[in-house]
Amino acid sequence: MAEKYLLKNHGNIKTLIWRPSIIACALKDPFPAWTDSISAAGGLCILWLMGAMPFMYTETGENALDMIPVDVVTNGLLVATSHSAQAKQMLHIYNSATSAENPLSFNKFKGIGLYRARYFHLNKRMFKDDLYFKFIHTKWEYDMRIKLQMKLPLKALNVAANTPVVGTKNLKKQAEKMNKLAKKGEGLNDLYAFFIDGNWKFENKKINKLIDMLSPEEKFEFGCDIRNLDWDKFVLYYAHGMAIWCLNED
């Protein structure tokens, strides 16, 4: 609605519409791994790190998790703004995404993320043994796992926490924590269903054209080219950043 309004009413004002995909932690600026938000992909990452989300429903897991570093988004916006201000055209629309040129599938994100997260040994991890996560490809199995592995144990924990003598203060705190995490986990699965099962591709042709016009020095200063983004390194950054700045781990 906002874009349609701008398209119709921008008049003689030069206008730039910038369309970033799912914004994640920093790749380089202000420093690698920086993040202060559990929104967007952060919620998924943090629940995996804590072992609070052992499975999700998806048909294949091969669709793109269209994630992009926050500093790549801001740098690209600066480059596009500079060009738009000098161009004769009054309206410019740019995408800032990774799904077309350098896609990261949900399966790959899971593989890299879990491999890296096993070495963090988070104090807030729900279970101290090895992390586990699996994509479930049939709805009936997912519903069954939700009932048997999540709802039933949680119900038993709530009963124990509210039972005299057995329901200690620590047990009640644990039950409260588990209830919150379970609610967030179910909500995230519903939230990401649109992205997990939708094979969307957003091309960066316009911003890539501007990037190719930059000098080597400008490309370094305003790093916004995702075509050579190293996902192994970046997913490690993301998991590390979430652990430090969102979970307050050392």
C-alpha positions in Angstrom: 0.0 0.0 0.0 2.8 2.4 0.9 4.5 1.8 -2.5 1.3 2.3 -4.4 0.8 5.6 -2.6 4.3 6.8 -3.4 4.0 5.7 -7.1 0.8 7.7 -7.4 1.7 10.8 -5.3 5.5 11.4 -5.4 4.9 14.2 -7.9 8.1 16.2 -8.6 10.0 14.8 -5.6 12.8 12.4 -6.4 11.8 9.1 -4.8 13.7 5.9 -4.0 11.9 2.7 -2.9 14.4 0.3 -1.3 13.2 -3.3 -0.8 15.4 -5.3 1.6 14.7 -9.0 2.3 15.1 -10.5 5.8 17.7 -8.4 7.6 20.3 -10.2 9.6 23.5 -9.3 11.5 26.4 -7.2 10.2 29.0 -8.6 7.8 31.6 -6.0 8.4 30.3 -2.7 9.9 30.2 -1.6 12.6 32.0 -5.0 13.2 31.3 -8.6 12.1 28.4 -10.4 13.8 26.9 -7.3 15.4 23.1 -7.5 16.0 20.7 -6.4 18.7 17.5 -7.8 17.4 15.7 -11.2 17.7 13.2 -10.2 15.0 13.1 -11.7 11.5 15.6 -14.6 11.1 17.0 -13.8 14.6 14.1 -15.6 16.3 14.7 -18.7 14.3 18.4 -18.6 15.0 18.1 -18.0 18.7 15.6 -20.8 19.3 17.9 -23.2 17.4 20.9 -22.1 19.5 19.0 -22.7 22.7 17.7 -26.1 21.5 14.1 -24.9 22.0 13.0 -25.7 18.4 13.9 -29.3 17.5 11.8 -29.4 14.3 9.9 -27.4 11.7 7.5 -28.3 9.0 8.5 -27.8 5.4 7.8 -29.6 2.1 11.5 -29.7 1.0 13.7 -27.2 2.9 15.4 -26.3 -0.4 13.7 -22.9 -0.8 15.8 -19.8 -0.2 16.0 -18.2 3.2 16.3 -14.7 1.7 18.6 -13.3 4.4 20.9 -10.3 3.9 23.5 -8.5 6.2 22.3 -5.2 7.7 25.4 -3.3 6.6 25.0 -4.6 3.0 21.5 -3.2 3.1 22.5 0.3 4.4 25.6 0.5 2.1 23.4 -0.4 -0.9 20.9 2.2 0.1 23.6 4.9 0.2 24.9 3.9 -3.3 21.4 3.9 -4.7 20.5 7.2 -3.1 23.6 8.9 -4.5 22.7 7.7 -8.0 19.0 8.5 -7.8 19.8 12.1 -6.6 21.8 12.7 -9.8 19.6 10.9 -12.3 16.9 12.6 -14.3 14.3 9.9 -13.6 12.1 10.8 -10.6 11.3 7.4 -9.3 13.6 4.5 -8.6 12.9 1.0 -7.2 15.6 -1.4 -6.0 15.7 -4.8 -4.4 18.3 -5.8 -1.8 18.1 -9.6 -1.5 20.1 -12.8 -1.9 17.5 -15.4 -3.2 18.4 -15.0 -6.9 22.1 -14.3 -7.2 23.4 -16.1 -4.1 20.7 -18.2 -2.4 20.9 -19.8 1.0 18.5 -22.7 1.4 16.8 -23.5 4.7 18.6 -26.8 4.7 22.0 -25.2 4.2 21.3 -22.6 7.0 20.3 -25.5 9.3 23.4 -27.5 8.5 25.9 -24.6 8.9 24.1 -23.2 11.9 23.9 -26.4 13.9 27.5 -27.3 13.1 28.7 -24.0 14.4 26.3 -23.7 17.3 27.6 -27.0 18.8 30.8 -25.3 19.7 29.3 -22.4 21.6 28.2 -24.3 24.7 25.6 -21.7 25.6 24.7 -21.4 29.3 21.1 -20.8 28.3 20.8 -24.0 26.2 17.8 -26.0 27.3 19.5 -29.3 27.0 23.2 -29.7 27.7 23.7 -32.6 25.2 24.1 -32.3 21.5 21.8 -29.9 19.6 19.2 -31.5 17.4 17.0 -30.1 14.6 15.1 -31.7 11.8 12.8 -30.5 9.0 9.6 -32.6 8.9 8.2 -33.1 5.4 4.7 -34.4 6.2 2.0 -32.5 8.1 0.7 -35.5 10.1 4.2 -36.3 11.4 4.8 -32.6 12.4 1.4 -32.5 14.2 2.2 -35.8 16.0 5.7 -34.5 17.1 4.2 -31.3 18.4 1.8 -33.2 20.6 4.2 -35.9 21.8 7.5 -34.0 22.0 6.3 -30.5 22.9 2.8 -30.3 24.3 2.6 -33.5 26.3 6.0 -33.0 28.2 5.1 -29.3 28.7 1.8 -30.3 30.2 3.5 -32.8 32.5 6.0 -30.1 33.6 3.2 -27.6 34.3 1.4 -30.2 36.4 4.5 -31.0 38.4 5.3 -27.3 38.9 1.9 -26.6 40.4 1.9 -29.7 42.6 2.6 -29.1 46.3 6.0 -30.2 47.6 7.1 -31.2 44.1 6.6 -27.8 42.6 9.7 -26.0 43.8 10.5 -22.4 42.9 13.1 -23.4 40.4 10.7 -25.9 38.7 8.1 -23.2 38.4 10.6 -20.8 36.8 11.6 -23.6 34.3 8.0 -24.3 33.5 7.4 -20.6 32.8 10.5 -20.4 30.6 9.4 -23.5 28.7 5.9 -22.2 28.1 7.3 -18.9 26.6 9.7 -20.8 24.3 7.1 -23.2 23.1 4.7 -20.4 22.3 7.4 -18.6 20.3 8.5 -21.8 18.5 4.9 -22.5 17.3 4.5 -18.9 16.3 7.7 -18.9 14.3 6.7 -22.0 12.3 3.5 -20.2 11.3 5.4 -17.0 10.5 8.0 -18.7 8.3 5.6 -21.0 6.5 5.1 -18.3 3.8 8.9 -18.2 3.2 9.8 -21.9 3.7 7.3 -23.2 1.2 7.3 -20.3 -1.2 10.1 -20.4 -3.8 10.5 -16.6 -4.2 13.3 -15.0 -6.2 14.1 -11.3 -5.9 16.7 -10.1 -8.4 19.2 -7.3 -7.7 19.8 -6.3 -11.3 19.6 -2.5 -10.7 21.8 -2.3 -7.7 24.3 -4.8 -9.2 24.6 -2.5 -12.2 25.5 0.4 -9.9 28.0 -1.7 -8.0 29.8 -2.6 -11.2 30.2 1.1 -11.9 32.0 1.7 -8.6 35.8 2.0 -8.3 37.6 -0.7 -6.3 38.0 1.8 -3.4 34.3 2.6 -3.4 33.4 -1.1 -3.6 35.4 -1.7 -0.4 34.0 1.4 1.4 30.4 0.7 0.4 30.4 -3.1 0.4 27.0 -4.2 -0.9 27.7 -6.9 -3.4 26.1 -10.2 -2.2 27.2 -12.2 -5.2 30.3 -13.5 -3.4 28.9 -13.6 0.1 30.5 -16.5 2.1 27.5 -18.1 3.8 29.6 -20.4 6.0 31.3 -17.4 7.5 28.2 -15.3 7.7 26.0 -17.9 9.4 28.8 -18.4 12.0 28.8 -14.6 12.5 25.0 -14.6 13.0 25.0 -17.4 15.5 28.0 -15.8 17.4 26.3 -12.4 17.4 23.0 -13.7 18.7 24.8 -15.5 21.5 26.8 -12.5 22.6 24.4 -9.5 22.2 20.9 -11.2 22.5 21.6 -14.0 24.9 24.3 -12.1 26.8 26.7 -15.0 26.6 30.5 -14.5 26.9 
